Amino acid sequence: MSSSSVVPLLRTKGSGCCLPAAVRPGGRPRRGEAEAPPEGDVAIECRCQTPALSCTAVDAARIEKEAKAAVYEFVARSLLFFVPGRRNDMPPWVATGTAFLTPAGRAVVLTAAHNVEEAIKGKPLRLGHYRSDDVVDDVVARIDVHPDAVVDAAAVALKPEATDSIAEYTNDVSMIAADDDVQHDQHALVIAGFPSVLMQAAEQQRPGMLPLRKIGFMSLTHGTRLQDPPRDEHGRFRVEWAEYELPDKTTIAMPEPHGISGGALWRFARAKPGELWTPPSAGSLIGVPVSFLRSTRTAFAEPASKWRAWFLDVLNVIDRDLPWEPRAPMRQ
């Protein structure tokens, strides 16, 4: 694939997935070659303790140092990840999403439509969340895809167990921006997701048993800006994905973003005089990352103006079609 080609931020197994060869049994398979099945059990966890990536100079003056950690924590807590397959299957890819609640209380994950193409055909998805020790299996109750095929957005309604597991990590729909304008002198942008290249793997030896394979997915949050022009011919945001600053002030290239597809582009407003500034009060979700152009280091994100009304309507439709009764808490 040439460096100038536009590729989905999630690569399916059929098009060459982006997991490091080091975590694969026997290394990276050739194109079209099936991976060897894993031996023993597989535990999948969220290692969301990645040091917050420092904002680049473009927005360092807009978010005070003390606020950066709060912003990154807020954004990281709102992220979820999907991996395909069933328990003990080695995941060939990872994708990102952000969860909201229907009016009745069911969790629905906003993500990119291309992330759920196989799930629509009946293949199961597993779900992990902020610092989770394992994933929840077979989480999909229903999938709705945006009716405009040009808009890469989908809503995944979760089953009760999955809803319960992420109850504290859902967002209120008021966090979705009613407008997605960006004013460079008033706003700072943060893009976030689970890049597959940050996946970590280890084996835990168990006497008399096959090793336990532990897979960890790490989230990434990155202060960024819009490129010039700020939108492409389809109206999608053109988000810079170039480099980030290390603690010693040196800069290095951002890792390949494949896996953050379906994640989040957040806009944070500056504090107003006399106003108590907090990430939830200042932040709005304005976009969903969906693809990447390597030659210009551009991450494309579907703006909220294209999917907000549809998504809010879908939440009500899901409640109508899938009546929700909150489960009583288990007795201790």
C-alpha positions in Angstrom: 0.0 0.0 0.0 1.5 3.3 -1.0 2.2 6.0 1.6 -0.3 8.3 -0.1 -3.3 5.9 0.1 -6.2 6.6 2.4 -6.8 3.6 4.7 -9.3 3.0 7.4 -8.1 3.6 10.9 -9.0 0.0 11.6 -7.6 -2.6 9.2 -9.5 -5.8 8.9 -7.7 -9.1 8.9 -8.3 -9.5 5.2 -6.5 -6.3 4.4 -3.6 -6.8 6.6 -4.0 -6.0 10.3 -1.6 -3.8 12.2 -0.8 -5.8 15.3 3.0 -6.0 15.9 4.5 -9.3 14.7 6.0 -9.7 18.2 2.7 -10.5 19.7 1.6 -13.0 17.1 2.2 -16.7 17.4 5.0 -17.4 14.9 5.2 -13.8 13.7 3.2 -12.0 11.1 1.3 -14.2 8.7 1.5 -13.6 5.0 -1.3 -11.8 3.3 -4.3 -14.2 3.1 -2.7 -16.7 5.4 -4.7 -17.7 8.5 -3.0 -17.2 11.9 -2.2 -20.2 14.0 -4.8 -20.6 16.7 -3.6 -19.5 20.2 -2.5 -22.1 22.7 -4.1 -21.9 26.1 -6.3 -19.1 27.5 -6.2 -15.5 26.5 -6.9 -12.6 28.9 -7.5 -9.2 27.4 -7.1 -6.0 29.5 -7.1 -2.3 29.1 -3.8 -0.8 30.2 -4.9 2.8 30.1 -2.0 4.0 32.2 0.0 5.3 29.3 1.6 8.6 30.3 -0.5 11.4 29.0 1.1 12.6 25.8 2.1 16.2 26.0 0.3 18.7 23.9 2.4 20.1 21.1 3.3 23.8 21.2 0.2 24.6 19.1 -2.1 24.3 22.1 0.3 24.4 25.1 -0.8 28.0 25.8 -4.5 27.1 25.7 -4.6 24.4 28.3 -2.8 25.1 31.5 -0.3 22.4 32.7 -2.5 21.5 35.7 -5.5 21.0 33.4 -3.8 18.7 30.9 -3.8 15.7 33.2 -7.5 16.3 34.0 -8.4 16.5 30.3 -6.5 13.4 29.4 -8.0 11.4 32.3 -11.5 12.6 31.3 -11.0 11.6 27.7 -9.4 8.2 28.5 -12.2 7.3 30.8 -14.7 7.8 28.0 -13.0 5.4 25.6 -14.1 1.8 25.0 -12.5 -0.8 22.7 -14.0 -3.6 20.6 -12.1 -6.7 19.6 -13.7 -9.5 17.5 -14.2 -13.1 18.4 -15.0 -15.1 21.5 -13.2 -15.8 24.7 -9.7 -17.2 24.1 -9.6 -16.0 20.5 -6.5 -14.0 19.7 -7.8 -10.6 18.5 -6.6 -9.7 15.0 -7.6 -6.0 15.4 -8.9 -3.5 17.8 -11.4 -0.6 17.3 -12.5 2.3 19.5 -15.9 3.7 20.6 -17.6 6.1 23.0 -20.6 5.1 25.1 -23.8 6.9 25.8 -27.1 5.9 27.5 -30.5 5.8 25.9 -33.2 7.6 27.9 -34.2 4.3 29.4 -30.6 3.5 30.5 -29.2 1.0 27.9 -25.6 1.7 26.8 -25.0 2.5 23.1 -21.6 2.8 21.6 -20.9 5.4 19.0 -18.2 4.2 16.6 -17.2 4.0 12.9 -19.5 2.0 10.6 -16.6 0.1 9.1 -15.7 -1.2 12.6 -18.8 -3.3 12.7 -19.1 -4.7 9.2 -18.3 -8.3 10.4 -20.5 -7.9 13.5 -23.5 -7.0 11.2 -23.0 -10.4 9.6 -23.3 -12.1 13.0 -19.7 -12.3 14.2 -19.4 -11.6 17.9 -17.6 -8.6 19.5 -16.0 -8.3 22.8 -15.8 -5.0 24.8 -13.2 -3.5 27.1 -13.2 -0.3 29.0 -11.0 2.0 31.0 -8.5 0.0 33.0 -10.6 -3.1 32.7 -9.0 -6.5 33.7 -10.8 -8.4 31.0 -13.4 -8.0 28.2 -17.1 -8.7 28.2 -18.0 -11.4 25.6 -20.8 -11.2 23.0 -21.9 -7.7 23.8 -24.0 -6.7 20.7 -27.8 -6.4 21.1 -28.3 -4.4 17.9 -26.4 -2.3 15.4 -27.6 0.8 13.5 -25.6 2.3 10.7 -25.9 5.8 9.5 -28.3 5.8 6.5 -25.9 7.9 4.4 -23.2 5.5 3.3 -20.8 8.4 3.0 -21.0 9.0 6.7 -18.9 6.4 8.5 -20.8 6.2 11.8 -22.6 3.4 13.6 -24.4 2.9 16.9 -24.0 -0.4 18.8 -26.6 -1.2 21.4 -25.2 -3.3 24.2 -26.6 -6.3 26.1 -27.4 -5.9 29.8 -24.1 -7.4 31.1 -22.1 -5.1 28.9 -24.2 -2.1 29.9 -23.6 -2.9 33.6 -19.9 -3.3 33.0 -19.5 0.2 31.6 -22.1 2.1 33.6 -19.6 4.5 35.1 -17.9 5.2 31.8 -20.8 6.4 29.7 -21.3 10.0 28.6 -24.4 12.2 28.7 -25.6 13.0 25.2 -25.2 16.7 26.1 -21.5 16.1 25.6 -22.1 15.8 21.8 -21.6 19.2 20.3 -24.6 20.9 18.9 -22.2 22.7 16.6 -18.7 21.6 15.5 -17.1 24.9 14.7 -13.5 25.2 15.8 -12.0 28.6 16.7 -8.3 28.3 17.0 -8.0 31.1 19.5 -10.7 29.7 21.8 -10.5 25.9 21.5 -8.0 23.1 22.1 -8.5 19.8 20.4 -7.7 16.3 21.7 -8.0 13.1 19.6 -8.1 9.7 21.3 -8.4 6.0 20.7 -6.7 2.6 21.0 -3.9 2.3 18.4 -3.2 -1.3 17.6 0.6 -0.7 17.5 0.5 0.0 21.3 -0.9 -3.5 22.0 1.2 -5.4 24.5 1.4 -9.2 25.0 2.9 -11.4 27.7 2.7 -15.0 28.8 2.1 -16.1 32.3 3.4 -19.6 33.0 1.1 -21.9 34.9 2.5 -25.2 36.3 0.9 -28.2 34.6 -1.1 -26.0 32.3 -0.7 -24.1 29.0 0.5 -20.5 29.5 -2.0 -17.7 30.0 -1.6 -15.2 27.2 -2.3 -11.7 28.4 -3.1 -9.0 25.9 -3.1 -5.3 26.9 -4.6 -2.5 24.8 -3.3 1.0 25.6 -5.2 4.2 24.9 -3.7 7.3 23.5 -4.8 10.9 24.0 -3.1 13.6 21.9 -3.4 17.4 21.8 -3.7 18.4 18.2 -5.0 20.9 15.7 -6.9 21.0 12.4 -4.8 21.2 9.2 -5.3 23.7 6.4 -7.8 23.4 4.9 -9.7 22.2 8.1 -12.1 20.0 6.2 -12.0 17.7 3.1 -14.3 17.5 0.2 -16.7 15.3 2.2 -16.9 17.8 5.1 -14.7 15.7 7.4 -12.2 17.3 9.8 -8.6 17.1 8.7 -6.8 16.5 12.0 -3.1 16.7 12.3 -1.4 13.4 13.4 2.3 14.3 13.1 4.4 14.3 16.3 4.2 14.7 20.0 6.4 16.1 22.6 8.3 14.0 25.2 9.0 15.2 28.7 12.5 16.3 27.7 10.9 18.6 25.0 12.1 16.5 22.1 9.5 15.4 19.6 8.9 12.1 17.9 6.5 10.9 15.2 3.1 9.8 16.3 2.5 6.0 16.1 0.4 4.6 13.3 -3.2 5.4 14.3 -4.9 2.2 13.0 -7.3 1.2 15.8 -8.4 4.7 16.9 -11.1 4.4 14.3 -14.4 5.1 16.0 -12.7 7.0 18.8 -13.2 10.6 19.7 -12.2 14.1 18.7 -12.9 16.5 21.6 -13.0 20.2 21.7 -12.2 22.1 24.9 -13.1 25.7 25.4 -11.1 28.2 27.3 -12.3 29.2 30.7 -14.4 32.3 30.9 -13.7 35.0 33.6 -15.2 33.9 36.9 -16.1 30.4 35.6 -15.1 27.2 37.2 -13.3 25.3 34.5 -13.7 21.5 34.4 -13.2 19.0 31.4 -16.9 18.0 31.4 -18.1 21.6 31.4 -15.5 22.7 28.8 -15.4 19.6 26.6 -17.6 18.6 23.6 -17.4 15.6 21.3 -17.1 17.1 17.8 -15.9 14.2 15.7 -15.3 10.5 15.2 -12.0 9.5 13.6 -12.5 7.2 10.6 -9.5 7.2 8.3 -5.9 8.2 7.8 -3.8 9.7 5.0 -0.2 8.8 5.6 1.4 11.2 3.1 0.1 14.2 4.9 -0.2 12.7 8.4 -3.9 13.5 8.4 -6.6 11.7 10.5 -10.0 12.3 9.1 -13.0 12.6 11.5 -16.7 12.6 10.8 -18.1 15.9 12.3 -20.9 15.8 14.8 -23.1 17.9 12.5 -23.3 14.9 10.2 -24.4 12.3 12.7 -25.7 13.9 15.9 -29.4 14.2 15.0 -29.3 10.6 13.6 -27.6 9.2 16.7 -30.0 11.0 19.1 -32.9 9.6 17.2 -31.4 6.1 17.2 -31.2 6.1 21.0 -35.0 6.6 21.2 -35.6 4.0 18.5 -33.5 1.4 20.4 -35.6 2.0 23.5 -38.8 1.5 21.5 -37.6 -1.7 19.8 -35.6 -3.2 22.7 -37.5 -2.4 25.9 -35.0 -1.9 28.7 -35.5 -2.8 32.3 -32.5 -2.0 34.6 -31.3 -5.1 36.4 -31.5 -5.1 40.2 -28.1 -5.0 41.9 -26.9 -8.3 43.1 -27.1 -9.0 46.8 -23.9 -9.1 48.7 
